Amino acid sequence: MGKDLTPDTGTAARQARYGTLPERIRFEDMTEEVAAAPGGGADVSYDPAGSWKYYSCLALDLGL
């Protein structure tokens, strides 16, 4: 079975409108390296009084 290689009007219209696919973007161009401060930076601090907000315990949640 041979394929018919003559483009129909729909194929010709799509080719005229969209043309070809855009050029491929390399992975190196999609990523960016940023230097990070050791330990999370100067603005990160531990607050022991506020740590209860993030404590989760199933027994406490159930009221046991």
C-alpha positions as CSV (number, residue, x, y, z in Angstrom):
1,M,0.0,0.0,0.0
2,G,1.5,3.3,-1.0
3,K,0.8,6.5,0.8
4,D,-0.5,9.5,-1.0
5,L,2.2,12.2,-0.5
6,T,0.2,15.0,-2.0
7,P,-0.7,17.5,0.7
8,D,-4.4,18.3,1.1
9,T,-5.6,21.9,1.7
10,G,-5.7,21.4,5.5
11,T,-2.0,20.3,5.6
12,A,-0.9,23.1,3.3
13,A,-2.8,25.7,5.5
14,R,-1.2,24.3,8.7
15,Q,2.3,24.3,7.1
16,A,1.8,27.9,5.9
17,R,0.5,29.1,9.3
18,Y,2.8,27.3,11.7
19,G,5.8,26.4,9.5
20,T,8.4,24.3,11.5
21,L,8.9,23.6,15.1
22,P,11.0,26.1,17.1
23,E,14.6,25.4,17.8
24,R,15.3,23.1,20.7
25,I,16.4,24.8,24.0
26,R,19.4,23.2,25.6
27,F,19.1,22.1,29.3
28,E,22.1,24.3,30.2
29,D,20.1,27.3,29.0
30,M,17.1,26.4,31.1
31,T,18.9,26.2,34.4
32,E,20.6,28.9,36.5
33,E,23.2,28.5,39.2
34,V,22.9,30.8,42.2
35,A,25.3,30.9,45.1
36,A,23.6,30.2,48.4
37,A,24.7,31.3,51.8
38,P,25.8,28.5,54.1
39,G,23.3,27.6,56.8
40,G,20.3,29.1,55.0
41,G,21.4,32.7,55.1
42,A,21.5,35.5,57.7
43,D,17.7,36.0,57.9
44,V,17.0,32.4,59.0
45,S,16.7,32.1,62.8
46,Y,15.2,29.5,65.1
47,D,12.4,30.7,67.4
48,P,11.8,28.1,70.2
49,A,8.7,29.9,71.4
50,G,7.1,29.7,68.0
51,S,8.1,26.1,67.3
52,W,4.8,24.8,68.8
53,K,3.0,26.0,65.7
54,Y,4.7,23.4,63.6
55,Y,4.5,20.5,66.1
56,S,2.2,17.7,65.1
57,C,1.2,14.8,67.3
58,L,-1.7,12.4,66.7
59,A,-2.3,11.9,70.4
60,L,-2.6,15.7,70.9
61,D,-4.8,16.0,67.9
62,L,-7.2,13.4,69.3
63,G,-7.1,15.0,72.7
64,L,-5.6,12.0,74.5
